[in-house]
Amino acid sequence: MPDFQTHKTLDMSCTERELLRWLDMISGVVPRGSVATMSQDFQLESGLARVAWSTLPDRVIALVRMKRLEVLLQFTPGVELEARAKFVKTFELYTLRGGG
């Protein structure tokens, strides 16, 4: 089992189903490694990136309820800063929603 240390935590307003769909799209660009119930690994040149998630309480604004996930992006030691930044950028491009 690889040791994951460097990480970034995100509070995302989405369902697990939406996140899984986005991870499937990311796997078309970054090779996917192992898949677990609440995490997926992606193969980078110098190690692994893991996307792990857990359910948070719904965000409630007046009568609106939004599902939330805590998403943790983790990297094995040895993954260079440039590779981490590139993976985070790819993740954000596939998961961020536009406003306007």
C-alpha positions in Angstrom: 0.0 0.0 0.0 1.6 3.3 -1.1 2.1 6.1 1.5 0.2 9.3 0.6 1.3 12.5 2.2 1.0 15.7 0.2 -2.7 16.6 -0.1 -5.3 19.2 -1.0 -8.8 19.1 0.6 -11.9 20.4 -1.3 -15.5 21.0 -0.1 -17.5 20.2 -3.2 -21.3 20.6 -3.8 -22.0 17.5 -5.8 -23.3 13.9 -5.4 -21.1 10.9 -5.4 -22.6 9.9 -8.8 -21.5 13.2 -10.3 -18.0 12.8 -8.9 -17.7 9.3 -10.3 -18.8 10.5 -13.7 -16.1 13.2 -13.6 -13.5 10.7 -12.5 -14.4 8.5 -15.5 -13.8 11.4 -17.8 -10.5 12.2 -16.1 -9.4 8.6 -16.6 -9.5 9.3 -20.4 -6.6 11.7 -19.9 -4.8 10.3 -16.8 -4.5 6.5 -16.5 -6.6 5.1 -13.7 -5.0 2.7 -11.2 -6.9 1.0 -8.4 -10.5 1.7 -7.6 -12.0 1.4 -4.1 -15.4 2.2 -2.6 -14.5 5.7 -1.7 -11.3 6.4 -3.6 -9.6 6.1 -7.0 -5.9 6.2 -7.9 -4.5 7.7 -11.0 -1.0 6.8 -12.4 1.4 9.8 -12.8 4.9 9.6 -14.2 6.5 9.7 -10.8 3.9 8.1 -8.5 0.2 8.0 -7.8 -2.5 10.6 -7.2 -5.5 9.4 -5.1 -8.9 11.0 -5.1 -10.7 10.1 -1.9 -14.1 11.3 -0.7 -16.5 11.3 2.2 -20.0 12.6 2.6 -20.6 15.9 4.4 -23.9 17.2 5.8 -26.1 18.9 3.1 -25.6 22.6 2.6 -28.9 24.3 3.5 -29.8 27.7 2.2 -33.4 28.6 3.0 -35.4 25.8 1.4 -32.5 24.6 -0.8 -30.5 21.5 0.1 -27.3 20.7 -1.7 -25.4 17.5 -1.4 -21.7 17.9 -0.4 -18.6 15.8 -0.4 -15.2 16.3 1.1 -12.7 15.4 -1.6 -9.1 14.8 -0.8 -6.4 14.8 -3.5 -3.4 13.0 -2.2 0.0 12.2 -3.8 2.6 9.6 -3.1 6.1 10.9 -2.0 8.2 11.6 -5.0 5.5 13.1 -7.2 7.0 16.4 -8.3 5.3 19.7 -7.7 4.8 20.2 -11.4 3.0 16.8 -11.8 0.9 17.6 -8.7 -0.1 21.0 -10.1 -0.9 19.5 -13.5 -3.2 16.8 -11.9 -5.0 19.3 -9.7 -5.5 21.6 -12.8 -6.9 18.6 -14.7 -9.2 17.7 -11.8 -10.5 21.3 -11.5 -11.1 21.6 -15.3 -13.3 18.5 -15.2 -15.1 19.3 -11.9 -15.5 23.0 -11.6 -18.9 24.4 -12.7 -19.3 27.7 -14.4 -21.4 30.5 -13.2 -22.4 33.7 -14.8 
